[in-house]
Amino acid sequence: MNKIKVANSDLKIPEIALGCMRIGEMPLHEVNKLINTAMDEGITFFDHADIYGGGKSEEVFASAVKMTPAKREQMILQSKCGIREGFFDFSRKHILQSVDGILKRLQTDYLDILLLHRPDSLVEPEEVADAFDLLYKSGKVLNFGVSNQNPMQIELLKKYVKQPLLFNQLQLSIMRTGMIDAGLNVNMKVENSLDHDGSILDYCRLTELNKVIDKLAKKYTVTNSAIAVAWILRHPARIQTIIGTTNSTRVSHMAKASHIRLSREEWYEIYRSAGNILP
């Protein structure tokens, strides 16, 4: 598994991470198999959040792997906090309480990474800074970041937070390319998301996309899902990809994406086949 050097830090993380949102209702032996398969493939980065399964996903994870200090040292554990029922809460009190709950459920003394889960319009950055200071000095959290936040929201936090904000977890896939679309269509008025006649265009886009992915999967002798991951990994921004599968076989298949480098022509062919139009 190839590694990504995280900017402004000494961290090196695997290109692919395993998202643990859906493991809360799985039998322990299946979760154990899933996690061990991931680790065998070099996927040692596991993404959690305190709201996944109402906290149960974290509990099941720790129970399934029979968490020990030795096992813990083999992993990079990331979790998120800040979403509550009906609102967001980046208050000092909630962040500190959330981390204590996360650590208890994961049966560990520390998190490698804590992310603020989506933006909080009522955020008071001084409170976030105070909470991060306490968590860092106590050794409960080693690194910090955010999710789904724009540059100015991050800059506001950075004005107060002493620790580097190393991560911003964003939504990106072949069929969700808004960040890339914006960069390609600078200074243009383009209506590239219109839906006509009962979503028939979406259906046609999916059909063409599948044809291209099928072709490339055959060329590289991997599965379609591996090509989908390889498309994200090909971007020069060195984007770590979190896969959400709960199937251990698919984990092995998708891990092969780390060793595929799509050509520039192939990357754009996939982009166009998803219904995107180059300016």
N, C-alpha and C positions, 0 to 999 in steps of 0.2 A: 504494500500500500504506500503510495507516494504521500509525502508530507507537505504541509503549507507552513512557511515561516510567517508567524503573525507579526505584522509591523509594530514597531515600538515595543517589542517584548522579546524574551528569550523562548517563547512558546513555539513548539513545532507540533502541529496537529494533523491527523490523517485527513486526506481530501474528502473522505466520506464519513458521515456520522450516522448513528442510528437514532431516529426519533422514537420516543417511548410513550407517545400520547395514548396509544390504543392497547397497551398491554394489561391494563387494570383488570379486565375480565377474563384474561387467559389463564389456563391451568399453569401451575408453577413449573411443571416439567417442560411445557412448551416454551415458556419464557426462558428457562435455563438453556434450552437448546438454541433458541434464537440468539441469546447473548453470547454463548460460547462459539456459535458459528461466526458471529460478527467478529469476535476477538481473534479467532483462527484466521480470518481474512485480513487482519490488521486494522479493523474498525474498532478502535478502543475509545472512541468519543461517543458519549451517550447524552442525548438532549432530553431534559425533563422540564416540567413546569408544575407549580403547586396546584394548578387547577386541573391538570390532566387526571381524569377519573376522580376528581375531588380529593386528590392526594393519594389515591389508591395505587396509581401507576408507580409512584416512587416506592411505596411499601412492597408491592409485588416484585419490583426489580430487586430490591435488597434481599428479600426472602428467597427469591429464585436463585440468585448467585451465591447465597450463603455468605454474605459479606464478611470478610476478614481484613485485617490490615494489609496482608499480602495481596489479596485480590484487589483491594482498593487502590494500591499503588500501581496496578497495571492499567487503570482506567483514568480517563478524563471525564469528570462529571460536571455537566452544566445544567442549571435550573433557572427558572424564571419566576418572578412574582410581580404583583401589582394589579391583577385583574380580580375584582370581587363581583359578587352577584349584583348586576345592574349598574356598576360604576367601576372606575379605576382609582387606585389608592397608592400613591408614591410617598405617603407620609413616613416619617422616621419610625414611628411606632409600628406601622404595618410591615415595613420592610424588615425590621428586626424580628418581629414575631414570625413572619413568613419564613425567614431563613432558619430560625430555630426549629420550626416544624419540618422544613425540608430535610435538615440534617438528621432529625430524629427518624423520619420515614426512610431515608436512605441508609441509615445506620452508619453514618460517617461523622468525623469531627470537622470536616471542611469541604467546601465546594471549590473546584478549580475555577469555575466561572459562574457569576450571577448576572442575569440580564433583567432589566426592567421590561416588563411584558407589555408592549404597545405604549403609545403616549398617554399621559394623564394631563388633560387640559388645565387642571388645578394644581399642577406640580409646583412645589416650593423648593427650588434647587438647593437652598441652604439645608433643608431637612434631608434631602437625598445625600448631600455631601457629609452631613453628620453621621447618618446611618452607615455609609460606606466606610468612613473613617473607623468607626467602632468595629465593623465587621472585619476590616483589613487588619487592624491592630490586634484583634483577638485571634487572628488566624482562621476565622470561620470562612472567609472568602479570599481567594488569592488574586482573582482578576474580575474585571467588571465590564459590562456593556449594556446595550439596549436592543430592542427589537422594533422593527417597522417605524422607525423615526426618521424624520427628514434632517438635512444638515443643520438648519437653524435650531431645531429642538435639541440636537446633540451639542451644538455650540453653546446654547444656554446652560446646559448641564456642565459642560467643560469649564465654564467660567467659575464654577463653585467647587466642583469635585476635584480633589487632588489626584486621585488615581487615574491612569489612562483609561479611556473608554475604548477597549480594543475590538469590540464586536458590535455589529448591527445585523441582527437576523432578519432577513427580508424574504418576501414571497417571490420566487422566480421559477418558472418552468417553461417548457416549450410553448404551452398554451397560455401562459401568463407572462408576457414579455414587455409590460408597460415601461419598465426602466430602460430597456433597449430601444423601444419604439421612440421614446422621447429624444434619445440621443441621435437617432437617425433622421428624425423629422424636424430638426431645428428650424425655426423661422418659417414654418409652413402651416397652412390650414388644410389638414387632411382628415377626412372622415373614414377612419379605417376600422371602425367597430360597429358599423351599421348591420342590423339584422333584418333580412327581408323574407317574407313568405314563410312564416312559421319555422324559423331557424334552419332553413334548408342550406344556407351558406355555411353555417357551423357544421352541418353534417358533411357537406362536401369538403370542407377544410380538413376535418378529421380523417376522411377517406384518403385524401392525397397525402396527408402527413404520415399515415400508417404505411402507405406504399414506399415512401422515402425511407422511413425507419426500418421497414422490413428489408429493403435493399442493403442498407448499411449494416444491419445486424448480420445478414448473410455474408457480407464482405469480411467483417471482422470476427466472424464465428462466435458471436455473443447473442444475448437476448435483446429484445426491443428495449427493455427497461435499462439495460446497460448503455445503450445508445443515448437514451434520454438523459441519463446522468452524465455521460461523456460530453454531451452538448453544453451542459452548464460548466463542467470542469475546463472546457476549452477556452473560456473567456479569460483574457489576460489579468483580470482582477483577482484571479486565484480564489474563486468562491468555493467555500466548503459546502458540500451538498448533504442535507439531512434527509435520509430516506425513512419513510414511515411504515414500511412493510412489517408485518408480524410473521412472515413466512421465512424460515431459515434458509430454504433453498434459494429463494429470491435474493436474500442477502448475499449469498455466494455469487449468484449471477451478476448482481449489480456491482459488486466489488471489483469485477473485471474492468469496469469503466476507468479505474485509476490508471490502467495501462494502455488506454486508447487515446490517441491524439487525432481528433478529426481535422481534416484539411480545412483551409479557409473556404474552399468551394463547398465542401460538405456541410459546414456549419451554416452557411447562408442558404443552402438548399433546404435544410430543415426549417430554418426561420421562415423562408418564403412559403414552404408547403403548409405551414400552420396558418396561412391566410394573411401574413404580413406583406405589405407592399413597400418596396424600396423607393425612396424619393427620386 
